[in-house]
Amino acid sequence: MEKIKKITLSEKEMPTQWYNITADLPNAPLPMLNPKTKQPATPEDLLPIFAEELVKQEFSTSPFIDIPEEVQDLYRLWRPTPLVRAYALEKALDTPAHIYFKNESTSMAGSHKPNTAIPQAYYNHRQGIRRLTTETGGGQWGSALSFAAKHFGLELTVFMVRVSYEQKPYRKLMMQTWGAEVIPSPSRRTATGRKILHETPDTPGSLGTAVSEAVEMAISDPGTNYAIGSVMNHVLLHQTVIGEEALKQMEKAEEMPDVVIGCFGGGSNFAGIAFPFLRQKLTGKHNLRVVAVEPLSCPKLTQGTFRYDFGDTVGLTPLLPMYTLGHTFTPASIHAGGLRYHGAGIATSQLLKDGYIEAASVPQTETFQTGVLFARTEGIIPAPESAHAIAQAIREAKRAKEEGKQRTILFNLSGHGLVDLYAYEQYFAGKLPS
Ligand SMILES: *Cc1c(COP(=O)(O)O)cnc(C)c1O
């Protein structure tokens, strides 16, 4: 039999709705709380910085939400993305397992992030907003939003953590090429930035400060809103286009995964691949395991506690009921920058607490060994974040071999690592701490 490597969908088969897992959660999560009143947060709390439609989605309990035509149209620039059977990796591992991956690295930004950047820019544009602000660490989210904002005619100001701005010029240049204004944070543009610069002029900056600057700018101008790249329900919702496609593709391959795997920062690509499959599990259609994979150095799922905590490091956001290491936790500066986040968001935390998903952690050296093996077998150089998912897929495939069982494994390749080659250089030079 001929081996089919890539399971593709036509543009006509692209999903027309996102999936909102809130509707199917067996135990409703606790509400987010307004940080001042400690009462359940209301849509009014979020409207000063987010578009109305996004706030509606944040609180929605409808299971399916239509993807606007304009968003579908832009998705078609690179979606549907391929589902690939990793035959070469299977062979290298000499495993009876079937390994599939969903390739989200094919977008303009090289990751899954445009899946939410595009609808966020769209809804803000439709509401008459002129400008968006956001923060970015390594630049993955900022670059995705830059293209989306430009497409809908919005200005975009990105506060980029100063040390990344200086040390990672390529994503900054991607953002500038797509027309965004990129400002090293802390900056003189906001009261928060000026205060920090006055106190510590040489600070390398932090994601928390960059969030505060972006939010401050959005609050102080009615024509400006803020956009966020992960953690919140509406972001996870937009990413489910990944898993909805993968579900159709697995059906075409005439297999269903026994285990679905995603790397975990704030949970958006994990939710994207996993939630549509979890619907099958929660509604009793198909039993499967779902694993979220985090860095050993930032282990909120495997070692954090479930409690109310802020979504950001400064304490501006609503309080979220979630697994957290505490919002003041400073993770080691591993190269998988997108996974250095202290909390886990509401829906994923509830699912973990109730035992519907599992969590695993991987040390940094294992992720780079994995990244190199994947590059040398499947050809794609993975983002250090995505390599966490691959590492877990390999662990599962090795276990299948030990147990002499066929098992079908699906993981999400959240992005490529072509802008992260410096990290691979450090790895080859033996300079990476585990
Ligand atoms: C941002 C990012 C992540 C982590 O964010 P999630 O919201 O957890 O998905 C993972 N992989 C890549 C390639 C990213 O850009």
The ligand as an SDF file (V2000), in Angstrom:
LIG
                    3D

 15 15  0  0  0  0  0  0  0  0999 V2000
    3.5830   31.4290   21.9960 C   0  0  0  0  0  0  0  0  0  0  0  0
    3.9720   30.0670   21.6090 C   0  0  0  0  0  0  0  0  0  0  0  0
    3.7300   28.9520   22.4480 C   0  0  0  0  0  0  0  0  0  0  0  0
    3.1330   29.0460   23.8290 C   0  0  0  0  0  0  0  0  0  0  0  0
    1.9100   29.6500   23.9320 O   0  0  0  0  0  0  0  0  0  0  0  0
    0.5520   28.8310   24.1680 P   0  0  0  0  0  0  0  0  0  0  0  0
   -0.4590   29.8910   24.3830 O   0  0  0  0  0  0  0  0  0  0  0  0
    0.7380   27.9590   25.3520 O   0  0  0  0  0  0  0  0  0  0  0  0
    0.3050   28.0490   22.9390 O   0  0  0  0  0  0  0  0  0  0  0  0
    4.1010   27.7020   21.9880 C   0  0  0  0  0  0  0  0  0  0  0  0
    4.6790   27.5250   20.7910 N   0  0  0  0  0  0  0  0  0  0  0  0
    4.9300   28.5680   19.9590 C   0  0  0  0  0  0  0  0  0  0  0  0
    5.5940   28.3020   18.6600 C   0  0  0  0  0  0  0  0  0  0  0  0
    4.5800   29.8720   20.3400 C   0  0  0  0  0  0  0  0  0  0  0  0
    4.8150   30.8870   19.5230 O   0  0  0  0  0  0  0  0  0  0  0  0
  1  2  1  0
  2  3  1  0
  2 14  2  0
  3  4  1  0
  3 10  2  0
  4  5  1  0
  5  6  1  0
  6  7  2  0
  6  8  1  0
  6  9  1  0
 10 11  1  0
 11 12  2  0
 12 13  1  0
 12 14  1  0
 14 15  1  0
M  END
$$$$
